[in-house]
Amino acid sequence: MNFIKFKEIVKELPYFETKELRVILGDKFTDTMLINLKNWVNKGYLIMFRKGLYAIADTLEEVDAMILATKIYSPSYISMETALSFYGIIPEAVFTMTSITTRKTKNFKTPVGNFSYQKIKKESFGGFETRTKNKISYNLALPEKALVDFFYLNKNIMDGSYKQFEAYRFNSDFNFDAKKLLSFASIFHNKKVSLLTNKFVKYYVTI
């Protein structure tokens, strides 16, 4: 199969995995196809985000980074600064897509952007919803979970003072749910996370 024919077959897919190609191509998926994929990557026809995950090079503008984040490394959900920025809780533009995972911490550099995955314990993994965009699903932390994840992974440099919270420029007008914040904090079983969350509730949440 030449690249022009292959491109026509996958034209509706913003990205695709090897396992999807096996289903789409059926008997036509052979060892030769695996060699073709490698050659097309080397020639710049395909972009490989990680082993087994590809996109057509000239359609990268159609790839949504938030959707791709869940696909690159799973299980995972978008959280931390990326989710906080998405919800308008922090004002800064975020240039690295940050997600939470139960696997080891890992980073990926791709033509679509940089992706960072931070590890937490399995019992603390959750507090996200699965959204759909362009018929493709991705996982995004709830606002309160994104904030508590941020506290957990920055607990060694945070002291819970109003001055420090103010430096992060958290949006005090955001309608935080205190019960959700405290509930998400409790699943970490960490005194520092509980302290930071309670301090945040004191400064920012009207109960």
C-alpha positions as CSV (number, residue, x, y, z in Angstrom):
1,M,0.0,0.0,0.0
2,N,1.4,3.4,-0.9
3,F,1.1,6.5,1.3
4,I,-1.5,8.2,-0.8
5,K,-3.9,5.3,-0.5
6,F,-3.1,5.0,3.3
7,K,-3.7,8.7,3.8
8,E,-7.1,8.4,2.2
9,I,-8.1,5.5,4.5
10,V,-7.2,7.4,7.7
11,K,-8.3,10.9,6.6
12,E,-11.1,11.1,9.1
13,L,-8.8,10.3,12.0
14,P,-6.8,13.2,13.7
15,Y,-4.5,10.6,15.0
16,F,-4.5,6.8,15.1
17,E,-2.9,3.8,16.9
18,T,-1.4,0.7,15.5
19,K,-4.2,-1.3,17.1
20,E,-6.8,0.8,15.3
21,L,-5.1,0.2,12.0
22,R,-5.3,-3.5,12.6
23,V,-9.1,-3.2,12.9
24,I,-9.4,-0.8,9.9
25,L,-7.1,-2.7,7.6
26,G,-8.0,-6.2,8.6
27,D,-6.0,-8.7,6.5
28,K,-4.2,-5.9,4.8
29,F,-2.4,-5.1,8.0
30,T,0.8,-7.1,7.6
31,D,4.5,-6.9,8.7
32,T,5.0,-4.8,5.6
33,M,2.6,-2.2,7.0
34,L,4.7,-1.9,10.1
35,I,7.7,-1.3,7.9
36,N,5.8,1.3,5.9
37,L,4.8,3.2,9.1
38,K,8.5,3.3,10.1
39,N,9.6,4.5,6.7
40,W,6.8,7.1,6.5
41,V,7.9,8.5,9.9
42,N,11.5,8.7,8.7
43,K,10.4,10.5,5.5
44,G,8.3,13.0,7.5
45,Y,4.9,11.8,6.2
46,L,3.8,10.7,9.6
47,I,4.4,12.1,13.1
48,M,4.9,9.5,15.8
49,F,3.9,10.9,19.2
50,R,5.0,7.7,21.0
51,K,5.4,4.1,19.9
52,G,2.2,3.0,18.1
53,L,0.5,6.5,18.0
54,Y,0.7,8.5,14.8
55,A,-0.8,11.4,12.9
56,I,-0.5,12.5,9.3
57,A,2.2,15.2,9.3
58,D,0.3,17.8,7.2
59,T,-2.9,17.5,9.4
60,L,-1.3,18.4,12.7
61,E,-3.4,21.6,13.0
62,E,-6.4,19.3,13.4
63,V,-4.9,17.6,16.4
64,D,-6.3,18.9,19.7
65,A,-3.6,18.8,22.4
66,M,-6.1,18.2,25.3
67,I,-7.5,15.2,23.5
68,L,-4.1,13.9,22.6
69,A,-2.9,14.2,26.2
70,T,-5.2,11.4,27.4
71,K,-4.1,9.2,24.4
72,I,-0.3,9.6,24.7
73,Y,0.0,8.1,28.2
74,S,-2.8,6.3,30.0
75,P,-4.4,6.0,32.5
76,S,-4.2,9.8,32.9
77,Y,-6.3,12.9,33.1
78,I,-5.5,16.6,32.5
79,S,-4.9,18.5,35.7
80,M,-2.7,20.9,37.6
81,E,-1.8,24.2,35.8
82,T,-3.4,23.1,32.5
83,A,-6.8,22.5,34.0
84,L,-6.5,25.5,36.3
85,S,-5.8,27.7,33.3
86,F,-8.6,26.1,31.3
87,Y,-11.1,26.9,34.1
88,G,-9.8,30.4,34.5
89,I,-8.5,29.8,38.1
90,I,-5.0,31.0,37.2
91,P,-4.5,33.7,34.5
92,E,-1.3,32.4,33.0
93,A,-1.1,30.7,29.6
94,V,0.3,27.2,30.0
95,F,2.7,25.9,27.4
96,T,3.1,22.3,28.8
97,M,0.1,20.0,28.9
98,T,0.2,18.6,32.5
99,S,-1.7,15.4,33.4
100,I,-1.9,13.1,36.4
101,T,-1.2,9.3,36.0
102,T,-0.7,6.3,38.2
103,R,2.3,5.2,36.1
104,K,5.8,6.6,36.5
105,T,6.4,10.3,35.9
106,K,7.2,10.9,32.2
107,N,7.5,13.8,29.7
108,F,6.9,13.8,25.9
109,K,8.0,16.5,23.4
110,T,5.9,16.5,20.3
111,P,5.3,18.9,17.3
112,V,1.9,19.6,19.0
113,G,3.5,20.6,22.3
114,N,5.1,19.3,25.4
115,F,3.2,16.8,27.6
116,S,4.1,16.1,31.3
117,Y,2.6,13.3,33.3
118,Q,3.0,13.4,37.1
119,K,2.5,10.2,39.2
120,I,0.2,10.0,42.2
121,K,-1.0,6.9,44.2
122,K,-3.8,4.9,42.8
123,E,-6.1,5.7,45.7
124,S,-5.7,9.4,44.9
125,F,-6.3,9.0,41.2
126,G,-9.8,10.3,40.3
127,G,-11.9,13.4,40.5
128,F,-12.1,13.9,36.7
129,E,-14.8,13.8,34.1
130,T,-14.6,12.3,30.6
131,R,-15.5,14.9,28.0
132,T,-16.1,14.5,24.3
133,K,-14.9,16.8,21.5
134,N,-15.2,16.0,17.8
135,K,-16.5,12.6,18.9
136,I,-13.2,11.8,20.7
137,S,-13.1,11.5,24.5
138,Y,-10.5,12.9,26.9
139,N,-10.2,13.2,30.7
140,L,-10.2,16.5,32.5
141,A,-9.9,17.1,36.3
142,L,-12.7,18.8,38.1
143,P,-11.6,22.3,39.2
144,E,-11.3,21.3,42.8
145,K,-9.3,18.2,42.0
146,A,-7.0,20.1,39.7
147,L,-6.3,22.5,42.6
148,V,-5.7,19.7,45.2
149,D,-3.4,17.9,42.7
150,F,-1.5,21.1,42.4
151,F,-1.2,21.3,46.2
152,Y,0.0,17.7,46.5
153,L,2.7,18.0,43.8
154,N,3.9,21.3,45.1
155,K,3.5,20.6,48.8
156,N,7.3,20.8,49.5
157,I,7.5,24.4,48.3
158,M,4.2,25.7,49.6
159,D,3.6,27.0,53.1
160,G,-0.1,27.8,53.1
161,S,0.4,31.6,53.6
162,Y,-1.9,34.0,52.0
163,K,1.1,35.9,50.5
164,Q,2.1,32.7,48.6
165,F,-1.4,31.9,47.5
166,E,-1.7,35.5,46.2
167,A,1.5,35.1,44.2
168,Y,-0.1,32.3,42.3
169,R,-2.9,34.7,41.4
170,F,-5.7,32.2,42.1
171,N,-9.1,33.6,40.9
172,S,-11.0,34.4,44.1
173,D,-14.2,35.0,42.1
174,F,-14.2,31.3,41.0
175,N,-17.1,29.4,42.6
176,F,-15.2,26.8,44.5
177,D,-17.0,24.0,46.2
178,A,-15.4,23.7,49.7
179,K,-16.8,20.2,50.3
180,K,-15.3,18.9,47.1
181,L,-11.9,20.5,47.9
182,L,-11.8,19.0,51.4
183,S,-13.0,15.6,50.1
184,F,-10.4,15.4,47.4
185,A,-7.7,16.5,49.9
186,S,-8.7,13.7,52.3
187,I,-8.0,10.9,49.7
188,F,-4.3,11.9,49.7
189,H,-3.9,11.1,53.4
190,N,-1.3,13.8,53.6
191,K,-1.2,16.3,56.4
192,K,0.5,19.0,54.3
193,V,-2.1,18.7,51.5
194,S,-4.9,18.9,54.1
195,L,-3.2,22.0,55.6
196,L,-2.9,23.7,52.3
197,T,-6.5,22.9,51.3
198,N,-7.9,24.2,54.6
199,K,-5.9,27.4,54.3
200,F,-7.1,27.8,50.7
201,V,-10.7,27.4,51.9
202,K,-10.2,29.9,54.6
203,Y,-8.8,32.5,52.2
204,Y,-10.9,31.9,49.0
205,V,-14.1,30.0,49.7
206,T,-17.3,31.4,51.1
207,I,-19.0,28.6,53.0
